Amino acid sequence: MTHSKRLFVLIAATWLGAGFLQAAGAPTASTYLRFLEVERNGTGEVSGLNGAAGVAVSPDGRHVYATGELEDALAVFERDSASGALTFVEEQKDVLDGSLAGGDAGLRRLNGAHGVVVSPDGAQVYVTSKTGDALTVFSRDVATGALTFVQTKYDSVGGVNGLDGAEGIAISPDGAHVYVAGRNDNALAVFARDASTGAVTFVEMDRDGVAGVTGLAGAKAVALSPDGAHVYATGSLDNAVAAFTRDAGSGKLTFVEAQEEGQNGVVGLTRARAVAVSPDGANVYVAGGYDDALVVFARDAATGTLTYLQLLEDSVNGINGLNGADAVAVSPDGTHVYVTASVDDALAVFARDAGSGTLTYVERLRDGIGDIDGLNRAAAVAVSNDGRNVYAAGYVDDAVAVFRVRGCGDGVLDPGEECDDGNLQDGDCCSSTCRFEPATTLCRPAAGPCDVADFCTGASGSCPDQLEPPTFECRGTLGACDRAEFCTGTDAACPADALEPSTTVCRPAAGPCDVAETCTGTGPSCPADQKSTGICRPAAGGCDVAERCDGVSDDCPADTLEPAGFECRPAGGVCDLAETCTGTSAACPADQKSTAVCRPAAGDCDVAERCDGLGNDCPADTLVPATVECRPAAGPCDVAEHCSGHGPTCPADAIKSAGAECRPAVGPCDLAETCDGSTTACPADVLKPAGAPCGIDSDPCALDSSCTGASAACPTAAPKVGIAAALCAFDRNLGEGACSGQSMPPVVHRLFVQARGLVAQTNGASPARKRKLLRQAGTLLKKANAAIARAERRKQAPLSASCATLTKAMISDALGRVAAIGK
């Protein structure tokens, strides 16, 4: 479509609405590419794709990088190597560059992020900033795809030039140099790349109109030949593609030529926006944005010059999807060329002739047609290293659309395929050409005793999987202790070989002297037949013999008895009798017990024990108790011996010790006799001599007595007379006897003492004074007697009647004696 035609279509679209363009050319089902998915900004965790403008795939095919021009960001995705589907990893956002000062302090690294490329070694990612006029370098984590900032180069900072409006970017195949198209500078900026860090150093700027260079006005895109010998760049304002030779050492460029719209028969380059070189270096492909066209050039590998070959134009010869052609990419195997069109919101596919490089239209995939999404204002395109996936950036959709190259072996049933099992192998019922294999094809050999060899059906791409039924015996028995195994019906393997447990009888006993054999649990065979040597018939009684197997025969020997006289039950103790067999019975005669003396007395203090006729043992040895006299006394000075209760013999004969009383005194005037310690007889009886005192009378008012020498009795004591007869009454203790422990009123004792003192004063006194003193003493004794009566009647601790009677008697006796001496 010419520029004028394109303007007409745009005007018509304005009048009739976007539906006019959608209606042009009835869509057909895609035959080469299949839409897989879309990664859209703000969906799930995806971010950084607002105004998606650029896309690139890492050389190892593990990651995809896309720029968000309106978000000033770079989005990072992980790529599934099998399907090509993407998983969001992270977003690198625009930041203020803090390393700059002065007038450059406000510069930002990813302002208007546009173009993106990954270094050939996969170590770094480079991004151009269309608004920020910059080139930013990130180091790449090969495992995760995550990025780390390395540096940013800004236009007109530090001697750098040619980055104003930086868009297109490419790296030389040897990774030594980086080339950036600066649209506003109408130039290419050349940088040397440090292979270890990825950092770049400015080399030069090649500008349109300088040193003979043409074709770079509005420089948009840049590409290098696979041999690194030449660089090609589009000039959108020059409607041209410029060719340069490249110095591999310095990276500097030398202008060769410019192929321009309308010159030398070249057409289709109006607003040339993109350029790509085929992998074999034979062709250069340029997208003409305003011509809605793709131009094919042949390339001279020696000089880098181009020869116009072919024009592919939207809506001409059935071609569609090139309206607003914006980006171009060639598959790694050089068989196909892909073009994104921003007005058509489409991705166009062309087949490439390997010999001439010319193209044949294959199909168009358009946003909103069928399930295709993410191509609204399609802006960029990239192909995976294996050629199986195509990634296109949708600027208005803020998205990356993912496509999969259709083909046999991709696991998806495409038109013309009978089957597709995801591989290109024969023998699995789906052939390497995706056709059903015949029913004679063995698709799966038996994988075990319980598996059946499977054959294709001829009507399906899947191999049947059949197993032997659970009734199928997969392992027979190898002996009496082995089990036959049967298939499970769910597993190709025969169940593990199982043996009978060690509790299983594999050969029963053939008789009482045969041993039943049991499995060992470790082998299939039954152990060898064994005979017993143990008892096969136990003794049926004390006179029966237990029979034992002979280790040879299965039968038990004949039953035998013990002979007569054979002791079948020994004595179980001194009181038990031993029994002997009769020779005719298996039973031992009944047990008999003794009643005889089983333990004679061992001494005067021991008791002879006799069997009780019931127990086997002699009753316990008993002794005469300790109270029993075993030897009587032979005289007053002899001691009678008693059993000790601890031994059988009577203790040794003993006599009383010297001084032991053997005859007590029979009266106060008799002497007690004592043993001499050597004889059993008591000495002759002896009395106290005449005149020997025979003791003080217990009555304090009686005189002392003396013996007569002829009698054991003490003569009766004579009473005291005179004042002594009165004073003795006061020598008695009022608190003795019945009054012991009782609370005697203190006044009684005091009056008793005062009365005695008055009586004592009468000794030698005149008769008149004597009478007065005795009257006073009598008065005091009467008061004491009254005090005793009161104490007997008191409520707390009264004197007992016996104590009161005794005390009153003592006081009355004293009162009588006082009265007597006064007469």
C-alpha positions in Angstrom: 0.0 0.0 0.0 1.4 3.4 -1.0 1.6 6.3 1.4 -1.4 8.0 -0.2 -3.4 4.7 0.1 -2.5 4.5 3.7 -3.8 8.0 4.4 -7.0 7.1 2.6 -7.5 4.1 4.8 -6.8 6.1 8.0 -9.3 8.7 7.0 -11.9 6.0 6.2 -11.3 4.4 9.5 -12.0 7.7 11.2 -15.3 8.1 9.4 -16.5 4.5 9.6 -14.9 3.4 12.9 -12.3 0.8 13.5 -14.7 -1.9 12.4 -14.0 -1.0 8.8 -10.4 -2.3 9.0 -11.5 -5.4 10.9 -13.9 -6.2 8.0 -11.2 -6.0 5.4 -10.2 -9.5 4.2 -12.1 -12.3 5.9 -9.8 -14.0 8.5 -8.7 -17.5 8.0 -7.5 -20.0 10.6 -3.8 -19.7 11.3 -1.8 -22.6 9.9 1.8 -21.9 11.0 1.6 -20.1 14.3 -0.7 -20.9 17.2 -1.6 -18.3 19.8 -0.4 -19.6 23.2 -1.0 -16.8 25.8 -0.7 -13.1 26.6 1.2 -11.6 29.5 -0.6 -8.3 30.2 0.5 -5.5 32.5 -1.5 -5.5 35.8 -2.6 -9.1 35.4 -1.5 -11.2 38.2 2.0 -10.1 39.2 2.9 -8.8 35.8 4.1 -5.2 35.7 6.4 -2.9 33.7 4.6 -3.4 30.3 2.7 -0.1 30.0 3.4 0.9 26.4 5.2 -2.3 25.5 7.7 -1.3 22.9 10.6 -3.8 22.7 11.1 -7.5 23.3 14.1 -9.8 23.3 14.9 -13.5 24.1 18.1 -14.6 25.8 20.4 -16.7 23.7 19.9 -19.7 26.0 16.1 -19.3 25.6 15.5 -19.2 29.3 14.2 -15.7 29.6 12.3 -12.9 27.8 12.8 -9.2 28.4 10.3 -6.5 27.4 10.3 -2.7 27.7 7.4 -0.6 28.9 7.9 2.8 27.3 5.1 4.5 29.1 6.0 2.9 32.4 9.8 3.7 32.1 10.5 0.0 33.0 11.8 -3.3 31.9 9.9 -6.5 32.6 11.6 -9.9 33.1 10.0 -13.2 32.4 11.1 -16.8 32.7 10.4 -18.9 29.6 9.2 -22.5 29.7 11.6 -24.4 27.4 8.9 -26.9 26.3 5.9 -24.6 25.6 7.4 -21.2 25.5 5.0 -19.9 28.1 6.2 -17.0 30.3 6.3 -16.5 34.0 6.8 -13.0 35.5 10.1 -12.7 37.4 10.6 -9.0 38.2 10.4 -5.4 37.0 13.4 -3.0 36.7 11.9 0.5 37.3 13.2 3.9 36.2 15.2 5.7 38.9 16.9 9.0 39.2 20.6 8.6 38.5 22.3 9.7 41.7 25.8 9.5 40.2 25.3 12.7 38.2 25.6 16.3 39.3 24.9 19.8 38.1 22.7 20.1 35.1 22.7 16.3 34.6 21.4 15.5 38.1 17.8 15.1 36.9 18.6 12.4 34.3 16.8 9.1 34.7 17.9 5.7 33.5 14.9 4.1 31.9 12.9 7.2 30.9 10.9 6.1 27.9 12.5 2.6 27.8 12.3 1.4 24.2 14.7 -1.0 22.7 16.2 -4.1 24.4 18.8 -6.7 23.5 20.7 -9.5 25.3 24.4 -9.9 24.8 25.5 -13.0 22.7 27.0 -14.6 25.8 23.8 -13.9 27.8 25.6 -12.1 30.5 24.1 -8.6 30.1 20.9 -6.9 29.0 21.0 -3.5 27.2 18.1 -1.0 27.1 17.7 2.2 25.2 15.7 5.1 26.6 13.8 7.0 23.9 12.9 9.9 26.2 15.9 9.8 28.5 18.4 9.7 25.5 20.3 6.9 27.3 21.7 3.4 27.1 21.5 1.3 30.4 23.4 -1.8 31.1 22.3 -4.6 33.5 24.1 -7.8 34.4 21.9 -10.9 34.1 21.6 -13.9 36.5 21.6 -16.8 34.0 19.6 -19.0 36.4 16.8 -16.7 37.4 17.0 -14.0 34.7 17.0 -11.3 37.4 19.0 -8.1 36.6 21.5 -6.0 38.4 22.3 -2.4 37.4 25.7 -1.9 35.9 25.8 1.6 34.2 23.9 4.2 32.2 25.3 6.3 29.3 23.5 9.5 28.6 23.6 11.6 25.4 25.9 14.7 25.8 27.2 13.5 29.1 30.9 12.5 29.4 31.6 12.9 25.7 28.8 10.5 24.6 26.8 11.6 21.5 24.2 10.1 19.2 21.7 8.9 21.8 19.1 11.6 21.4 15.8 9.7 21.0 17.6 6.3 21.3 15.4 3.5 19.9 17.0 0.7 18.0 19.9 -1.3 19.5 22.1 -4.2 18.4 25.3 -6.0 19.6 27.9 -7.4 17.3 28.0 -11.2 17.1 31.4 -11.3 18.8 29.9 -9.2 21.7 32.6 -6.6 21.4 30.5 -3.6 20.4 27.1 -2.1 20.9 25.3 0.0 18.3 22.4 2.4 19.1 20.1 4.3 16.6 19.5 7.8 17.9 16.4 9.0 16.0 16.6 12.7 17.0 20.4 12.7 16.4 19.9 11.1 13.0 22.9 8.9 14.0 24.4 5.7 15.1 26.3 5.7 18.4 29.1 3.1 18.7 30.2 1.7 22.1 33.0 -0.8 22.9 31.8 -3.5 25.4 33.8 -5.0 28.2 33.3 -8.7 27.9 33.7 -9.4 31.6 31.4 -6.7 33.1 29.3 -5.7 30.1 30.1 -2.0 30.7 30.4 0.1 27.6 32.7 2.9 26.5 31.8 5.5 23.8 33.7 5.0 20.6 32.1 7.3 18.0 28.9 8.7 16.4 28.1 8.3 12.7 25.6 11.0 11.8 23.5 11.6 8.7 25.1 14.3 6.5 28.5 14.1 8.2 31.5 12.6 6.3 29.3 11.5 3.4 26.9 9.5 5.5 23.3 9.4 4.2 20.1 7.5 5.0 20.2 8.0 8.8 17.7 10.8 9.2 15.3 9.7 11.9 17.4 6.6 12.6 15.1 4.0 14.0 16.7 0.5 13.9 20.0 -1.2 13.5 21.2 -4.7 12.7 24.4 -6.5 12.0 25.3 -9.3 9.6 26.0 -12.7 11.2 29.7 -12.4 10.3 29.9 -9.0 12.0 31.3 -7.4 8.9 28.5 -5.0 8.2 26.0 -2.8 10.0 22.6 -1.8 8.6 20.4 1.0 10.0 17.0 2.4 8.9 16.4 6.2 8.5 12.7 6.8 8.9 12.9 10.4 7.7 15.2 9.5 4.8 13.0 6.5 3.8 16.2 4.5 3.5 18.4 1.8 4.8 22.1 2.7 5.3 25.0 0.2 5.0 28.3 0.4 6.8 31.4 -1.8 7.0 32.6 -2.5 10.6 36.1 -2.6 12.0 36.0 -5.7 14.2 38.8 -4.4 16.4 37.5 -0.8 17.1 33.9 -1.3 16.2 34.1 1.9 14.1 31.9 2.2 11.0 32.6 3.2 7.4 29.7 4.3 5.3 29.1 2.1 2.2 25.8 3.2 0.7 22.1 4.0 1.4 19.2 2.4 -0.4 16.5 5.0 -0.6 12.8 5.1 -1.5 12.3 5.9 -5.2 15.9 5.5 -6.2 17.2 2.7 -8.4 13.8 1.2 -8.5 13.6 0.8 -4.7 10.1 1.2 -3.3 8.4 0.3 0.0 10.9 2.2 2.3 8.7 5.1 3.2 9.2 5.7 7.0 11.6 2.7 7.1 11.2 1.5 10.7 12.9 -1.9 11.1 15.8 -3.9 9.6 16.8 -7.6 10.0 19.6 -9.7 8.4 19.0 -13.4 7.7 21.0 -15.9 9.7 22.9 -16.9 6.5 23.8 -13.3 5.8 22.3 -13.5 2.3 19.4 -11.1 2.8 18.4 -7.9 4.5 14.7 -7.2 5.3 13.4 -3.7 5.9 9.9 -2.7 7.1 8.4 0.4 5.5 5.9 1.8 8.0 4.1 4.2 5.8 4.2 1.9 2.7 2.7 -0.9 4.8 5.4 -3.0 3.2 8.3 -5.4 3.6 11.3 -4.9 1.3 13.7 -7.8 0.5 17.4 -7.1 -0.4 20.1 -9.4 -1.5 23.4 -8.7 0.4 26.9 -8.8 -0.9 28.8 -10.6 1.9 32.1 -9.0 0.7 31.1 -5.4 0.3 27.9 -5.2 2.3 26.0 -3.5 -0.5 22.4 -4.4 -1.1 20.4 -5.3 -4.2 16.7 -4.7 -4.3 14.8 -8.1 -4.8 11.2 -8.0 -3.7 8.4 -5.8 -2.4 5.6 -7.4 -0.2 2.8 -4.9 0.2 -0.3 -5.0 2.4 -3.5 -5.9 0.5 -1.6 -6.8 -2.6 -1.6 -10.4 -3.9 -3.5 -11.6 -0.8 -0.9 -10.2 1.7 -2.4 -8.9 4.9 -1.1 -7.8 8.3 1.5 -5.2 7.1 -0.5 -2.0 7.7 1.9 0.1 9.7 4.8 -2.4 9.5 6.8 -1.7 12.5 9.3 -4.5 13.3 10.8 -7.5 11.5 12.6 -10.7 12.7 14.0 -13.8 10.9 13.7 -17.3 12.4 17.0 -18.8 13.6 16.9 -21.4 10.8 16.1 -18.8 8.2 12.9 -20.4 7.0 10.5 -17.7 8.1 10.2 -13.9 8.5 7.9 -12.3 11.0 6.6 -8.7 10.8 4.5 -6.8 13.3 2.1 -4.1 12.0 1.0 -1.4 14.5 -2.1 -0.2 12.4 -3.2 -3.8 11.6 -2.6 -4.8 15.2 -1.2 -7.9 13.6 1.7 -10.3 13.1 2.4 -11.4 9.5 4.2 -14.6 8.7 6.2 -15.2 5.5 8.1 -18.3 4.3 11.6 -17.6 3.1 13.2 -19.2 0.1 16.7 -20.3 1.3 18.2 -19.9 -2.1 17.0 -16.5 -3.1 15.8 -15.0 0.2 12.5 -14.0 -1.4 9.3 -14.4 0.7 5.9 -16.0 0.3 3.0 -14.9 2.4 1.8 -17.5 4.9 -0.7 -15.9 7.2 -1.7 -13.0 9.4 -2.5 -13.3 13.1 -4.6 -10.3 14.3 -5.5 -9.0 17.7 -9.1 -9.9 18.5 -9.5 -12.5 15.8 -10.3 -15.8 17.3 -8.5 -16.1 20.7 -5.5 -13.9 19.7 -4.8 -11.1 22.2 -2.0 -8.7 23.1 -1.3 -7.3 19.6 -3.1 -3.9 19.8 -0.6 -1.6 18.1 1.9 -4.4 17.7 5.3 -2.8 18.1 8.1 -5.3 18.3 8.8 -9.0 17.5 11.4 -11.6 18.7 12.0 -15.3 18.0 13.2 -17.8 20.5 16.6 -19.4 19.9 15.0 -22.8 19.1 12.6 -21.1 16.6 9.6 -22.6 18.3 8.1 -19.4 19.8 7.5 -15.9 18.5 7.0 -13.0 21.0 5.3 -9.7 20.0 4.9 -6.5 22.0 1.5 -4.8 22.0 2.0 -1.1 22.8 -1.6 -0.3 23.5 -2.4 -3.7 25.0 0.5 -3.2 27.4 1.3 -6.8 26.7 3.5 -9.5 25.2 1.7 -12.0 23.0 3.2 -15.5 22.9 2.9 -17.7 19.8 3.9 -21.3 19.1 5.1 -22.6 15.7 2.7 -25.3 14.7 4.3 -28.6 13.8 4.2 -32.3 14.1 5.5 -33.3 17.5 4.4 -30.2 19.4 1.7 -32.1 21.3 -1.2 -30.1 19.7 -3.4 -31.6 17.0 -3.1 -29.3 13.9 -5.0 -29.5 10.7 -3.7 -32.3 8.5 -2.5 -34.3 11.5 -4.2 -37.5 12.6 -2.3 -37.4 15.9 0.4 -35.4 17.8 1.9 -37.0 20.8 4.6 -34.3 21.4 7.5 -36.2 19.7 8.8 -37.3 16.3 9.3 -40.9 17.1 7.9 -44.0 15.4 6.7 -47.1 17.1 4.4 -45.3 19.7 1.2 -45.5 17.5 1.7 -41.8 16.4 4.3 -41.7 13.7 7.1 -39.2 13.1 4.7 -37.7 10.5 1.8 -37.5 13.0 -0.1 -40.4 11.3 -1.8 -43.4 13.0 0.5 -46.4 12.8 -0.9 -49.8 11.7 -2.3 -52.4 14.1 0.7 -54.6 13.6 3.0 -52.1 15.2 4.3 -53.2 18.6 4.1 -50.0 20.6 5.0 -51.3 24.0 6.7 -54.6 24.8 5.7 -56.5 27.9 7.4 -54.7 30.8 7.1 -57.7 33.2 5.4 -61.0 33.8 2.1 -59.3 34.4 2.2 -57.1 31.4 0.9 -57.8 27.9 2.8 -56.7 24.8 0.7 -53.9 23.4 0.0 -53.2 19.7 -1.4 -50.1 18.1 -5.1 -50.1 17.1 -4.5 -48.4 13.8 -7.2 -45.9 14.7 -5.5 -44.1 17.6 -2.3 -42.4 18.3 -2.2 -43.8 21.8 -0.6 -47.1 22.7 -3.1 -49.3 24.7 -1.8 -50.4 28.0 -3.1 -53.8 29.1 -2.1 -56.0 32.0 -2.7 -59.6 32.8 -5.8 -60.2 35.0 -5.5 -61.0 38.8 -6.2 -64.7 38.0 -3.0 -65.0 36.0 -0.3 -67.0 37.8 3.0 -65.2 37.1 5.2 -67.3 39.4 4.6 -71.0 40.3 5.6 -72.7 43.5 9.1 -74.1 43.9 8.3 -76.3 46.9 6.0 -77.0 49.8 7.1 -73.8 51.4 6.7 -71.5 48.4 3.5 -69.7 47.3 2.3 -69.2 43.8 2.1 -65.5 42.9 -0.7 -64.0 40.8 -0.8 -60.7 39.0 -2.6 -57.7 40.7 -4.2 -56.5 37.5 -2.8 -53.0 38.2 1.0 -53.6 37.9 3.2 -55.0 35.2 5.5 -56.6 37.7 4.8 -59.9 39.4 4.3 -59.4 43.1 7.5 -60.1 45.1 8.2 -63.8 45.6 6.5 -64.8 48.9 7.3 -67.9 51.0 5.1 -69.6 53.6 5.7 -68.3 57.1 7.7 -70.2 59.6 4.5 -71.2 61.3 3.2 -73.2 58.3 3.4 -77.1 58.7 4.8 -78.5 55.5 5.0 -82.2 56.6 2.6 -83.4 59.4 3.8 -85.9 62.1 3.3 -89.5 61.1 3.2 -90.8 64.6 4.0 -89.9 68.2 7.7 -90.2 67.5 7.6 -88.2 64.3 8.2 -84.5 64.3 5.9 -82.2 62.2 8.2 -80.0 59.9 7.4 -76.3 59.5 8.7 -74.0 56.8 11.7 -71.8 57.6 10.3 -68.7 56.1 13.5 -68.3 54.1 13.4 -71.1 51.5 10.8 -72.8 49.3 11.6 -76.4 50.4 10.3 -78.3 53.4 13.1 -79.3 55.8 14.3 -82.9 55.9 12.1 -85.4 57.8 13.2 -85.6 61.5 12.3 -88.3 64.2 12.0 -87.5 67.9 14.1 -88.8 70.7 11.9 -87.3 73.3 9.3 -88.9 75.6 6.4 -90.3 73.6 4.4 -91.8 76.6 4.8 -90.1 79.9 4.7 -92.2 83.1 1.1 -92.7 84.2 2.0 -93.0 87.9 4.9 -93.5 90.3 5.3 -97.1 89.3 5.1 -96.5 85.5 8.1 -96.0 83.2 8.1 -93.1 80.7 8.7 -94.4 77.2 11.1 -92.4 74.9 11.3 -92.4 71.1 14.3 -94.2 69.6 14.9 -91.5 66.9 14.3 -94.0 64.1 10.7 -95.2 64.3 7.5 -93.2 64.1 5.9 -95.3 66.9 6.3 -95.2 70.6 7.9 -98.3 72.4 5.6 -100.8 74.4 4.4 -99.6 77.8 6.4 -101.1 80.9 6.0 -100.9 84.7 8.6 -100.5 87.6 9.3 -103.9 89.4 8.0 -104.8 92.8 10.0 -103.3 95.7 11.0 -100.3 93.6 10.7 -97.3 95.8 8.0 -95.2 94.1 7.7 -92.6 96.8 10.6 -91.9 99.1 10.0 -90.8 102.7 9.2 -87.1 102.6 10.4 -86.6 106.1 11.1 -88.4 109.5 7.3 -88.8 109.9 6.7 -90.2 106.4 7.1 -93.8 105.3 8.7 -94.8 101.9 6.2 -96.6 99.6 7.3 -99.3 97.0 5.7 -100.5 93.8 3.7 -103.7 93.6 4.9 -104.6 90.1 1.4 -104.9 88.8 0.1 -101.3 89.0 1.3 -98.0 87.6 0.1 -96.3 90.7 2.3 -95.9 93.8 0.5 -97.2 97.0 -1.2 -94.5 99.2 1.1 -92.3 101.2 1.4 -93.5 104.9 2.5 -91.3 107.9 4.1 -92.4 111.2 2.9 -91.8 114.8 6.2 -92.8 116.6 8.5 -90.5 118.6 10.5 -88.6 116.0 12.6 -86.5 118.4 13.5 -87.8 122.0 14.0 -85.3 124.9 17.5 -84.0 124.9 17.5 -83.0 128.6 15.5 -82.2 131.8 14.2 -79.0 130.0 13.4 -80.7 126.6 10.1 -82.3 125.5 10.1 -85.5 123.3 8.2 -84.9 120.0 6.0 -87.6 118.3 4.7 -87.8 114.7 1.1 -86.7 114.3 0.2 -89.2 111.6 -0.6 -86.5 109.2 2.5 -84.6 108.2 5.9 -85.7 106.8 7.8 -83.6 109.3 8.5 -84.0 113.0 6.6 -81.4 114.9 8.7 -78.4 115.9 11.2 -78.9 118.7 9.7 -77.6 122.0 11.3 -76.9 125.4 10.0 -77.0 128.9 8.8 -73.4 129.7 11.0 -71.1 131.8 8.6 -71.4 134.8 9.1 -75.1 135.3 11.5 -76.1 138.2 14.0 -78.6 137.0 16.0 -78.9 140.3 14.4 -78.1 143.8 16.4 -76.2 146.5 18.2 -78.6 148.9 18.2 -76.1 151.9 17.5 -72.5 152.9 20.8 -71.4 151.2 20.3 -73.5 148.1 18.6 -72.1 144.9 15.9 -74.1 143.0 16.8 -74.2 139.2 14.2 -73.5 136.5 14.3 -74.3 132.8 15.5 -71.3 130.8 13.0 -71.9 127.9 15.9 -71.6 125.5 17.8 -74.9 126.0 17.1 -78.6 126.7 19.3 -78.9 129.9 18.7 -77.7 133.5 20.9 -74.8 134.5 24.0 -75.7 136.7 23.3 -76.2 140.5 23.9 -72.9 142.4 23.7 -71.8 146.1 22.7 -68.5 147.6 25.6 -66.0 147.8 27.2 -65.1 151.2 25.1 -62.4 153.0 21.8 -63.7 151.5 19.3 -63.7 154.3 18.2 -67.3 155.1 16.3 -66.7 158.3 14.7 -63.2 158.9 14.4 -61.6 162.4 11.2 -62.5 164.0 11.2 -59.4 166.3 13.0 -56.2 167.1 15.3 -58.1 169.4 16.0 -61.0 167.0 18.9 -61.1 164.4 18.4 -62.1 160.8 20.7 -65.0 159.7 22.5 -65.0 156.3 24.0 -67.7 154.1 27.8 -68.2 154.1 27.9 -68.8 150.4 29.4 -72.3 150.7 26.7 -74.5 152.2 23.0 -75.0 151.6 22.2 -74.9 155.4 21.3 -71.6 157.3 23.4 -70.8 160.5 21.8 -71.3 164.0 19.2 -68.7 165.2 20.7 -65.9 167.4 19.0 -63.0 169.6 20.1 -59.5 170.3 21.9 -59.2 173.6 20.2 -57.7 176.7 20.2 -53.9 176.7 20.4 -53.6 173.0 18.0 -50.8 171.9 15.1 -52.3 170.1 14.1 -49.2 168.2 12.4 -45.9 168.7 8.6 -46.1 169.0 6.7 -44.6 166.2 4.8 -42.6 168.7 6.8 -39.4 169.6 5.1 -39.4 173.0 6.6 -42.8 174.0 10.1 -43.4 175.6 12.9 -45.7 173.9 12.9 -49.5 174.6 15.8 -52.1 175.0 16.0 -55.9 174.5 16.0 -58.4 177.3 18.4 -60.9 175.6 15.9 -63.7 176.1 13.2 -62.8 173.8 12.9 -61.6 170.2 10.2 -59.2 171.2 10.9 -55.6 172.3 9.4 -54.6 175.6 6.5 -52.1 175.5 7.7 -48.4 175.7 6.7 -46.2 178.8 4.9 -42.9 178.0 6.5 -39.6 178.5 5.5 -37.4 181.5 5.5 -33.8 182.5 5.9 -31.0 179.9 7.5 -33.5 177.5 4.2 -35.4 177.4 2.6 -32.2 176.1 5.3 -31.0 173.7 5.5 -34.4 172.0 2.0 -33.9 170.6 3.2 -30.9 168.6 6.0 -33.0 167.0 3.5 -34.9 164.8 3.3 -33.9 161.1 -0.2 -32.7 160.2 0.3 -33.3 156.5 1.2 -37.0 156.6 -0.8 -40.0 155.9 -4.4 -39.3 154.7 -3.5 -35.6 154.2 -0.6 -36.2 151.9 -0.9 -34.1 148.7 -3.9 -32.0 150.1 -4.0 -28.3 150.6 -3.8 -27.8 154.3 -4.9 -24.2 155.4 -1.6 -22.4 156.3 -3.3 -20.9 159.5 -3.5 -24.4 161.0 0.2 -25.0 160.9 0.9 -21.5 162.2 -1.6 -21.9 165.1 -0.1 -25.3 165.9 3.4 -23.9 166.0 2.3 -20.9 168.2 0.5 -23.2 170.6 3.7 -25.4 171.0 5.7 -22.2 171.7 3.3 -21.2 174.5 3.5 -24.7 176.0 7.2 -24.7 175.9 7.2 -21.4 177.9 5.5 -23.1 180.8 8.7 -24.9 181.7 9.9 -23.2 185.0 7.1 -20.6 184.9 5.1 -19.7 188.0 1.9 -21.5 188.5 -0.2 -18.5 187.5 1.8 -17.8 184.4 1.8 -21.5 183.5 -2.0 -21.6 183.7 -2.3 -18.5 181.5 0.1 -19.9 178.9 -1.7 -23.2 178.8 -5.1 -21.4 178.4 -3.7 -19.4 175.5 -2.3 -22.5 173.9 -5.7 -24.3 174.2 -7.4 -21.3 172.6 -5.0 -21.5 169.6 -5.6 -25.2 169.2 -9.3 -24.7 169.2 -8.9 -22.1 166.4 -6.8 -24.6 164.4 -9.5 -27.3 164.9 -12.2 -24.8 163.6 -10.0 -23.9 160.6 -9.8 -27.6 159.7 -13.6 -27.9 159.9 -13.9 -24.9 157.5 -11.4 -26.4 155.1 -13.4 -29.6 155.0 -16.5 -27.6 153.9 -14.9 -25.3 151.3 -16.0 -25.5 147.7 -12.7 -25.5 146.0 -10.3 -28.3 146.9 -11.9 -29.2 150.2 -10.0 -31.5 152.6 -11.0 -35.1 152.5 -13.0 -36.5 155.4 -10.2 -38.9 156.3 -7.7 -36.0 156.3 -10.0 -33.8 158.4 -10.6 -36.6 160.9 -6.9 -37.4 161.2 -5.9 -33.8 161.7 -8.7 -33.1 164.2 -7.6 -36.2 166.2 -4.0 -34.9 166.4 -5.2 -31.4 167.5 -7.6 -32.9 170.1 -4.8 -35.1 171.5 -2.6 -32.0 171.8 -5.4 -30.1 173.4 -6.0 -33.0 175.9 -2.3 -33.2 176.8 -2.2 -29.4 177.4 -5.2 -29.7 179.7 -3.5 -32.6 181.6 -0.3 -30.8 182.5 -2.3 -27.9 183.8 -3.9 -29.9 186.6 
